[in-house]
């Protein structure tokens, strides 16, 4: 009897255990299923279109043409980068979509495409649609706009940035990540905020420091204010300024210059490039005015400082007008300073060339006009081009080296029988060498912008675009030195000259 009760109790416990297993098992399976990551919908990346601006345009959206080589290259590079980035972010790239047909690139077309599945034309699930846009805004910069629509979504997510040409693909990748992975973008933003906070108060907390060129602007304005005060006292008292008046005026002029600079930095966001560009205007402008006055033999001597102040104010005004057109970077400021310095040297050499002699005193007039022309010319050029400071320095070095080579090559003209003709020939060779050295350095340091990797078949099954042909002058490199050898009785002798190598 006791055995029967024990057997019955065992069967009851086993039944309860089985029932519990049947109840718990579905929950465990459900937990395992929920633990698996949800499959991400595929992504359709349409070919890059142009223009990218949000202003009304008479030109409809279209793929960049090979005739516009730089824009075409950047568009292909952006296409390839975005397609690779989609897969790196864990999405599935659908390459069967060749992009919109002409006239079907409106916002409604993007939303309609996002409501359909990647293949088959069905509406189940939907798909991501990414439509990149690009447009040249001048100065080597491009406006990049990326529009994305989530699966079965009814809103457009947009990112817009203006970036340099060599940063189009990098910024496009970051913008796409922000659009497709908001969580990753939020984490990156938090990390950036932490990095800014860790830099301390000297670099700005949680945001970049405003008016980073404040110190440069204050120093240059203070020096110019002191020079202006000295000019006023020199003009008033003649050749012997009274120290009891001079030193308070110097302090007052310096204070006014620094105070004005700080007020400007508080009112506007002055970058270091802006500040150095203004310093070039007032500094080289003052030097130009003083040198021109010296070349004109302005009397009394104290009035030459007044000419310097006038030149500085004129240069400062022109630099301010240029800054109203665009903000200057360090390369633009370096270009302006280089123009003033190189113009001064070339102007002095040009006056010597006109006189036919280098022994008639300092060429103040040529140096003054050369400084003014160089400053104004490079200042205007800075508003149209984008150049790095290192490239400007290399071009300066090239001009200096070319001048030395030209002077060395023509030096026999002035060793003996130094006539006006020989002097002018030597100076002409020096100037020509300087110009050729600068042009050669500029050409050798130019950026070789090449197209990115060939994009996926998303450009269209029938697309037959070919990479634009590179001109022959960009596929050749000049060289100076030994270009060949010549067989003689004593052996092979080097042949010196100038050669052009590359594919023609």
Secondary structure, 3 states (H helix, E strand, C coil): CHHHHHHHHHHHHHHHHHHHHHHHHHHHHHHHHHHCCCCCCCEEEEEEEECCCCCCCCCCCECCCCCCHHHHHHHHHHHHHHHHHHHHCCCCECCCCCCCCCCCCCHHHHHHHHCCCCCCCCCCCCCEEEEEEEEEEECCEEEEEEEEECCCCCCCEEEEEEEEHHHHHHHHHHHHHHHHCHHHHHHHHHHHHHHHHHCCCCCCCCCCCCCCCHHHHHHHHHHHHHHHHHHHHHHHHCCCCCHHHHHHHHHHHHHHHHHHHHHHHHHCCCCHHHHHHHHHHHHHHHHHHHHHHHHCCCCCCCHHHHHHHHHHHHHHHHHHHHHCCCCCCHHHHHHHHHHHHHHHHHHHHHHHHHHCCCCCCCCHHHHHHHHHHHHHHHHHHHCCCCCCHHHHHHHHHHHHHHHHHHHHHCCHHHHCCCCHHHHHHHHHHHHHHHHHHHHHHHHHCCCCCCCCCCCCHHHCCCCCCCCCCCCHHHCEEEEEEEEEEEEECCEEEEEEEEEEEECC
